[in-house]
Amino acid sequence: MTGGLGALCSANHDHVWRSASHYAFMSMLNYAKGTSMQVSVDSETFDIPGYAIDDTSQYTGKEGLNYIDSACAWDKDNNRLAVFVINRNEKDDYALNLDVKAFKGYTKCTHLEIATDDPELKSRYGNDELFVPKENPEAAVKAGVLTTHVKPLSFNVLVLEK
């Protein structure tokens, strides 16, 4: 199936460029290797009301969705733990505390983030570098707890290595 290719790149008649989702998918391709780990998230929640566009397109509401969502992969062969975190909140950043005590010796931490102050920003030819993940130097591991902040409407990759 090739339906997802449009999410990785876009084109007009003269140019090809990377969309914002390109970098998120590339991060997953690079770091989501090994064993998928179960993640438990405790964050504020929000509700989505149900609605009907017409007689055939109706959407049920959802309640208690976490603003923070995550997934995790442990690459035992390369001594790397990758945690993918999204913040769905449009206005608030959140302090993030990850208990990684079970991964003794995993003290080197890199926090890559894709975020912008302009939620209306769109990918187009000439500005596709706006969505390149940037390193957040705030992330640190102390006493088995990784601490950092995640910006509003952001995609984050936290990589811990021995």
N, C-alpha and C positions, 0 to 999 in steps of 0.2 A: 504494500500500500504506500502510495506517495503523498497522501493528503497532508502529512506533517511537514513536508519539505518547505512550504511557504513560511513556516515559523522559523526556519533556520536562515533563510535569505530571501530577499525581495529584489525585484528588478523592474525598471522601466525599459524602454526600448534600447537605451544606450548604456546603462550601468547596472551592476549588481551590488547590493550592500547587505550588511548584517542587521537583522532586527534585534530588538532588546532580548527576545527569548533565545537568540543564538548563543549568547554568553552563558545563560543559565543552563541550557542543554549541554554546552561544551564543558562546563564545570562538572555536571553529572557524569558525562562520558569520561572525564579525567579522574574523578575521585570516587564515584560510586562503584567500587570494586570490592569483592570479597563477600563477607557475610552481612546480610541485612539485619540490623539490630532493632529490637523493640524499643520505642521511645515513649516516655510518659511526659505529657505536657500539662502544666498548670498555669493558665493565663486567664485574663479577662475574656468574656464571651460577648457575642452579639447574635441577633436574630435577623432572619430574612423573611419578610412576609410573602405569602403565596400570591400569585396573580395569574390572570388569564389574558393572553394576547388576543385570542379568538376562540372559537369553539373547539379547535383541534390542538391548540398550543397552550396548555395550562401547566403551571409550575407550582408545586407544593412548597409551602414555607419550611424553613429549617430553624430550629431553636438551639441555642447553646453552642454555637460554633466558636472555636478558639480563635482569637486574633493571631496568636502565634501557633504555627504548625511546623512540624519537622520530620525528618527522616535521617537515618544514620546507616553508615556502612563501615565495617571493620575489615581492613585488608591486613590480615595476620602476617602474610608473607612479606609485606613491605613495612610492617610496624606502623600502620597509619590508620587513624580513625577520622572519618569525614562525617560531619553533621551539617545537614542542609536545613536552613531555617527561613521561613517567610514570616513577615509581619504584615497582616492584612489591614491594620489600623491606618486610616488616612491621615491622622493628625499626631498621634503619640508614638514616641520611641519607647522602648522597653529595656530595662536592665535584664540581662540574660545570665543565669547561673546554671551551669551544667555540672552535675555530679559525675566526675570521671575517675573516681577513686579506684575502680576496678582495673583501670589501665595504668598500672604503676610504671613509672618511667616515661610516660607520654607527657613531656613537659614543653616541647617545642610547639608553639601554636601560631597558626596563620589564620587571620580572619579576612576573607574576601567578601566585598559587598557590592551589590548593584542597587543604587538608590538615586533619587533625584528630588529636588525641591519642587519641581514642576510636574504634577501628575498628568498634564496635558501634552507633555513632550512626546513627539512621535519620531520614529526612525524614518529616515529618508536619506537619499544619496548625499554624502557630504557631512553628515553628522552621526554616522554609525559608531564612532568612537566614544560618544557620550555614554554608552552603556557598558563599556569595558569594566570588568570588576576592579575595584580599587581596594588596596589593603587598608584595613582599619588597625592601627597600631595599639589600640586600647586593650585587645584581648590578652589575657594572662591566665596562667594556671598556678594556683597556690593551694596547697594542702588538699589536692585532688578535686578542686572546684575551678572550672573555667568560668571567668567572668568577662563580660563585654556588654555593649549596647547594640540594639538593632533599630535602625531608622524606620520611620513610617513607610509603608508600601515598599518594603525592601526584600531582596533575595540575598541570603547570606550563606557562605560556605565556611565552616570552621574546620580546619585541618590540624589534627594533633599527631605528632610524630615522636618517636623515641629519639 
